[in-house]
Amino acid sequence: MDLELNETQKLVRETARSFAREKVAPRAKLHDREERFPAEIYRQMGELGLLGVNVPPQLGGAGAGAVSYALAMMEISTACASTAVGMAVTNMCAELIAEAGTEAQRKKYVPRLASGEALVGAFALSEPHCGSDAAALRTRARRVGDRYVLDGSKQWVSSGAFAGVMVVWARTAPAGDSPRRGISCFIVEGNPPGLTVGKPEDKMGLRGSNTVPLTFEGCEVPAENLLGKEGDGFRLALLALQGGRIGIASQACGVARAALEASVAYSKQRTAFGQRLADFQALRFCMANIATELGAAELLTLRAAWLKEAGQRFVREASMAKLFASEMAQRACDKAVQIHGGYGYIDEFPVERYLRDARVQTIYEGTSEIQRMVIAREILKAAG
């Protein structure tokens, strides 16, 4: 899309676009088919500054801003949504530690994430019994001397088997009269004693992204790895997820763009009844609808990113972008499969992968139903 971007934003977009086309896209099908985690890709992303796009330069990041991050995510997602997942979560973890960490935590962990030294980051909030209801988590953290001891289970942890730095939520005090109370956040390094990484999930889509359960059994974490204060965890989770929703909206835009580009190319070379598919009005209208909704989703996403970058409240706008873009991507990919006919249902063409990858975008980092709740709450709050 054509917008009045500054030079930094243009450079980040072009860097991500070139990298996506030259390094990511050619391997996307193989990574999906073999469920292969692209470690070498993430190391290269770290070198290019794509794992800390909105992280301050003094902490090893690019310091390019939230709009640049959204643009970069769109480019990587157009090439491979699985690869974009690791990029998104690593950026989210780096930003959270940069925002809420002590000076020592910031200097120790943020450069490792932004540079790719930690390979990727992981975000461990959901548990087997709770996803949307994050405040119901049961993982415990007990203070024992100069350490915390973690016990419990986490579910749906992206990149959990490969992350050098994890951000983990646990309960340090009883909930009392509010389930949100008593939740704290911890930085966990690598694969410490007491942490068991479970079998990777056999997923419908995003199969090149590693997703695992984690079990903590007497896992000791230094007390200085508490992120923020005890009981501050739920606020930090919301802080991270609000920005993370811009990343998911960007990912959805990228997948939809890939579906549209594939549909245009196919419709121009495939013939039926003596003419190209592109000459049939029904298919032209279909592609016009995809392009129109995609343009709207991109603008919603970039508006949310702009507000975040400007230091303004962006809760409603991030949820609106995530809701619309993720549901738009499903429609776009579904239509792309239809345009391809029988070929859309086999892996000779990439649109079946796009459809599988798009499906989860209405679920993770807040389902569509949760986004509608957030949007309605913000509207009513603004109305007094």
GIWOSUL-V282146 format. One record per pair of residues at least 6 apart in sequence whose ideal C-beta (glycine too) atoms are under 8 Angstrom apart, sorted by sequence separation. I is the first residue (numbers start at 1). J is the second residue. D is the distance in whole Angstrom. If there is no record, write none. Layout:
BEGIN
i=<I:I>
j=<J:J>
d=<D:D>
END
This chain:
BEGIN
i=<30:31:45:46:55:57:62:111:112:130:142:154:160:175:176:191:203:227:270:271:277:278:307:308:338:343:346:347:362:31:52:54:55:56:76:77:113:129:130:141:142:175:188:228:269:270:307:337:344:345:5:52:53:54:55:76:97:98:101:113:126:130:141:173:174:203:228:268:272:336:337:344:366:42:52:53:54:97:101:109:125:127:129:141:142:157:173:227:267:268:340:52:54:127:140:172:200:201:267:268:304:307:308:27:53:54:73:76:127:139:140:171:172:200:201:266:267:340:49:50:53:54:97:98:125:127:139:140:171:172:200:201:339:49:97:139:170:171:199:304:24:27:54:73:138:139:154:169:170:198:199:264:303:304:337:49:53:54:72:73:94:137:139:169:197:198:336:337:53:94:97:169:170:197:198:267:304:24:168:169:197:198:300:304:23:150:152:167:168:196:303:333:336:337:53:94:167:168:195:196:336:93:94:150:167:168:195:267:300:301:23:166:167:195:196:300:333:334:50:69:148:165:166:194:333:90:165:166:194:263:264:131:148:165:194:195:263:297:300:301:333:19:127:128:131:164:165:194:300:330:333:19:50:127:164:193:194:332:94:127:128:163:192:193:260:263:297:90:93:126:127:192:296:297:330:19:92:93:125:126:139:141:143:192:329:330:90:93:124:126:139:140:141:142:260:19:89:90:92:126:139:140:141:188:259:260:297:330:16:89:137:139:140:296:297:326:329:330:15:61:89:124:137:138:188:15:16:86:89:123:137:187:256:260:294:15:59:122:123:134:186:293:326:327:51:55:122:124:150:161:189:325:326:12:50:54:61:122:160:188:256:257:52:53:121:122:148:150:187:256:293:294:51:52:55:59:120:161:186:293:51:55:135:186:187:12:42:54:122:185:186:253:256:290:327:41:45:52:56:120:121:124:184:185:290:326:51:55:119:120:121:122:123:124:136:141:184:185:322:38:42:119:120:121:122:123:124:125:135:150:184:253:322:38:42:118:119:121:122:124:135:141:156:184:252:253:290:323:118:121:137:170:184:289:290:59:117:118:184:185:319:32:38:42:59:135:162:168:183:184:185:249:253:323:31:37:61:161:182:184:286:322:323:12:32:60:159:160:181:183:28:31:59:60:113:158:159:160:161:183:185:249:250:320:12:24:28:31:59:60:62:112:113:158:160:185:249:286:287:319:323:25:27:61:112:158:160:181:286:25:28:60:157:160:180:183:9:13:16:20:24:25:28:55:59:60:156:157:246:249:250:319:320:8:9:12:16:19:20:24:109:157:283:319:8:12:15:16:19:156:157:173:9:13:17:20:21:52:55:155:172:173:246:316:9:12:13:16:20:24:55:154:172:245:246:315:316:319:8:12:16:20:153:154:167:52:153:154:172:5:9:13:51:52:153:154:246:277:316:51:52:152:153:170:315:316:51:124:152:169:49:51:151:243:5:150:151:151:46:47:150:151:169:246:46:47:51:89:90:149:150:249:256:46:89:97:149:150:252:259:45:46:96:149:150:44:86:93:148:149:242:246:249:253:256:260:263:267:43:85:86:93:147:148:167:242:245:249:252:256:259:263:266:42:85:93:147:148:245:248:252:255:259:262:266:147:148:243:246:249:250:43:144:146:147:242:245:246:249:252:253:256:259:260:263:42:139:146:148:245:248:249:252:255:256:259:263:266:42:109:145:148:248:255:262:39:141:143:105:266:100:128:101:262:262:263:262:97:124:258:259:262:259:258:259:135:255:259:134:255:256:134:255:252:255:252:251:125:248:248:123:248:247:105:104:105:245:85:123:244:245:37:102:105:39:86:37:81:82:85:241:37:81:82:83:241:82:83:101:245:82:100:80:100:97:96:100:100:100:96:99:96:96:95:93:92:95:205:207:205:206:92:205:206:92:204:205:205:205:206:89:92:204:205:88:91:204:203:88:88:88:35:85:84:38:81:84:37:35:36:37:35:37:77:81:33:73:77:81:32:77:79:31:32:70:74:77:78:31:66:69:70:73:74:77:78:69:73:76:77:70:71:74:75:78:79:28:66:70:74:78:69:73:77:74:78:156:74:74:70:71:70:132:67:70:132:69:132:67:132:66:67:65:66:66:67:66:65:54:81:82:81:81:1:1:1:3:33:29:29:32:28:29:28>
j=<36:37:51:52:61:63:68:117:118:136:148:160:166:181:182:197:209:233:276:277:283:284:313:314:344:349:352:353:368:38:59:61:62:63:83:84:120:136:137:148:149:182:195:235:276:277:314:344:351:352:13:60:61:62:63:84:105:106:109:121:134:138:149:181:182:211:236:276:280:344:345:352:374:51:61:62:63:106:110:118:134:136:138:150:151:166:182:236:276:277:349:62:64:137:150:182:210:211:277:278:314:317:318:38:64:65:84:87:138:150:151:182:183:211:212:277:278:351:61:62:65:66:109:110:137:139:151:152:183:184:212:213:351:62:110:152:183:184:212:317:38:41:68:87:152:153:168:183:184:212:213:278:317:318:351:64:68:69:87:88:109:152:154:184:212:213:351:352:69:110:113:185:186:213:214:283:320:41:185:186:214:215:317:321:41:168:170:185:186:214:321:351:354:355:72:113:186:187:214:215:355:113:114:170:187:188:215:287:320:321:44:187:188:216:217:321:354:355:72:91:170:187:188:216:355:113:188:189:217:286:287:155:172:189:218:219:287:321:324:325:357:44:152:153:156:189:190:219:325:355:358:45:76:153:190:219:220:358:121:154:155:190:219:220:287:290:324:118:121:154:155:220:324:325:358:48:121:122:154:155:168:170:172:221:358:359:120:123:154:156:169:170:171:172:290:50:120:121:123:157:170:171:172:219:290:291:328:361:48:121:169:171:172:328:329:358:361:362:48:94:122:157:170:171:221:49:50:120:123:157:171:221:290:294:328:50:94:157:158:169:221:328:361:362:87:91:158:160:186:197:225:361:362:49:87:91:98:159:197:225:293:294:90:91:159:160:186:188:225:294:331:332:90:91:94:98:159:200:225:332:91:95:175:226:227:53:83:95:163:226:227:294:297:331:368:83:87:94:98:162:163:166:226:227:332:368:94:98:162:163:164:165:166:167:179:184:227:228:365:82:86:163:164:165:166:167:168:169:179:194:228:297:366:83:87:163:164:166:167:169:180:186:201:229:297:298:335:368:164:167:183:216:230:335:336:106:164:165:231:232:366:80:86:90:107:183:210:216:231:232:233:297:301:371:80:86:110:210:231:233:335:371:372:62:82:110:209:210:231:233:79:82:110:111:164:209:210:211:212:234:236:300:301:371:64:76:80:83:111:112:114:164:165:210:212:237:301:338:339:371:375:78:80:114:165:211:213:234:339:79:82:114:211:214:234:237:64:68:71:75:79:80:83:110:114:115:211:212:301:304:305:374:375:64:65:68:72:75:76:80:165:213:339:375:65:69:72:73:76:213:214:230:67:71:75:78:79:110:113:213:230:231:304:374:68:71:72:75:79:83:114:213:231:304:305:374:375:378:68:72:76:80:213:214:227:113:214:215:233:67:71:75:113:114:215:216:308:339:378:114:115:215:216:233:378:379:115:188:216:233:114:116:216:308:71:216:217:218:114:115:218:219:237:314:115:116:120:158:159:218:219:318:325:116:159:167:219:220:322:329:116:117:167:220:221:116:158:165:220:221:314:318:321:325:328:332:335:339:116:158:159:166:220:221:240:315:318:322:325:329:332:336:339:116:159:167:221:222:319:322:326:329:333:336:340:222:223:318:321:324:325:119:220:222:223:318:321:322:325:328:329:332:335:336:339:119:216:223:225:322:325:326:329:332:333:336:340:343:120:187:223:226:326:333:340:119:221:223:187:349:185:213:187:349:350:351:351:187:214:350:351:354:354:354:355:234:354:358:234:357:358:237:358:358:361:361:361:237:361:364:240:365:365:224:224:225:365:206:244:365:366:159:224:227:162:209:161:205:206:209:365:162:206:207:208:366:208:209:227:371:209:227:208:228:227:227:232:236:239:236:239:239:240:240:240:240:243:353:356:355:356:243:356:357:244:356:357:358:359:360:244:247:359:360:244:247:360:360:247:248:251:200:251:251:208:251:254:208:207:208:209:208:210:250:254:207:247:251:255:207:252:254:207:208:246:250:253:254:208:243:246:247:250:251:254:255:247:251:254:255:249:250:253:254:257:258:208:246:250:254:258:250:254:258:257:261:364:298:301:301:302:302:366:302:305:367:305:369:305:370:305:306:305:306:308:309:309:309:309:354:357:357:358:295:298:299:302:347:347:350:353:350:353:353>
d=<7:8:5:8:2:4:7:7:4:4:7:8:7:6:7:7:8:8:7:7:5:7:7:5:7:5:7:7:5:6:7:7:7:5:6:4:8:7:6:5:5:5:7:8:7:5:4:4:5:6:7:6:7:8:7:5:6:6:7:5:7:8:7:7:6:6:6:6:8:7:7:6:7:7:3:5:8:6:7:8:6:8:7:5:8:8:3:6:7:8:6:6:7:5:7:6:6:5:4:5:5:6:7:7:5:6:6:6:6:7:5:5:7:6:7:7:4:5:7:8:8:5:5:5:7:7:7:6:6:4:5:8:8:4:5:3:7:7:7:4:8:7:7:7:6:7:7:6:6:5:8:7:6:4:5:7:6:5:8:6:8:8:7:7:5:4:4:6:4:5:7:5:6:8:7:6:7:6:7:8:6:7:7:5:6:7:6:6:5:7:7:7:6:6:6:4:7:8:6:4:7:6:5:6:6:5:7:7:6:4:6:7:8:6:7:4:5:6:6:6:8:7:4:6:4:6:8:8:5:8:6:8:8:6:5:5:6:7:6:6:8:7:7:6:7:7:8:3:7:8:5:7:7:6:6:7:6:8:7:6:5:8:6:7:7:7:6:8:3:7:6:7:7:4:5:6:7:7:7:5:8:4:7:7:4:6:5:6:4:5:7:6:7:8:5:7:7:4:6:8:4:5:5:7:7:6:5:8:8:6:6:7:8:8:8:8:6:7:6:7:6:5:7:7:6:8:6:5:5:7:6:8:7:6:7:8:8:5:7:8:5:5:4:6:6:8:7:7:7:5:8:8:4:8:6:7:8:5:6:7:8:6:8:6:7:5:7:8:4:5:7:7:5:7:5:6:4:7:5:7:6:6:8:6:6:7:8:6:4:7:6:6:7:8:6:6:6:5:7:6:6:6:6:4:5:7:7:5:6:5:8:8:8:7:6:6:8:6:7:8:6:7:7:5:4:6:4:5:4:7:8:5:7:6:8:7:5:7:7:7:5:7:8:8:7:5:6:6:3:7:7:8:5:8:8:6:7:5:6:7:7:8:8:8:7:7:6:8:7:7:4:7:6:4:7:8:7:5:6:4:5:6:7:7:6:6:7:7:6:4:6:6:4:3:8:6:5:7:5:5:5:7:6:8:5:6:4:7:6:8:8:6:6:7:4:7:4:8:8:4:7:8:7:5:6:6:8:8:6:4:7:4:7:6:4:8:7:7:7:5:4:7:7:6:7:5:6:6:6:7:8:4:6:5:7:4:4:8:5:5:5:7:6:5:7:8:8:8:8:8:5:7:6:4:4:6:7:7:8:5:5:6:5:7:5:6:7:4:4:5:5:7:7:8:5:7:6:8:6:5:6:8:6:4:7:6:7:8:8:8:6:6:6:3:5:8:7:7:4:5:8:8:7:8:6:7:7:8:5:5:7:6:6:6:8:4:6:7:7:8:8:7:6:8:5:7:8:5:8:6:4:7:8:2:6:7:7:8:8:8:6:7:6:6:6:8:7:6:7:8:7:5:4:5:6:6:7:6:5:5:5:8:5:5:8:6:4:5:4:4:5:5:7:6:7:5:6:8:6:5:5:5:5:6:6:6:6:7:6:8:8:7:8:7:6:5:7:8:4:7:7:4:8:7:5:6:6:5:8:4:8:7:4:8:7:4:7:8:5:6:8:7:7:7:8:6:8:7:6:7:8:7:8:7:6:7:5:7:6:7:6:7:5:6:8:6:5:8:7:6:7:6:5:7:7:5:6:6:6:7:7:5:8:7:7:7:6:6:8:5:6:8:7:7:7:6:8:8:5:4:6:6:6:7:7:6:3:8:6:8:4:6:7:5:7:7:8:6:7:7:7:7:5:7:8:6:6:7:8:8:8:6:3:5:5:5:4:7:6:6:8:7:6:6:7:7:7:8:4:7:7:7:7:5:6:6:7:7:5:6:7:7:5:7:7:8:6:4:5:5:8:8:8:5:6:5:7:4:3:7:8:8:4:8:3:7:7:6:7:6:8:8:5:7:5:7:7:7:5:4:5:8:7:8:7:8:7:7:8:6:8:6:7:6:4:6:7:8:5:5:4:6:8:7:4:6:4:5:8:8:7:4:8:6:5:8:7:7:7:7:6:7:7:8>
END
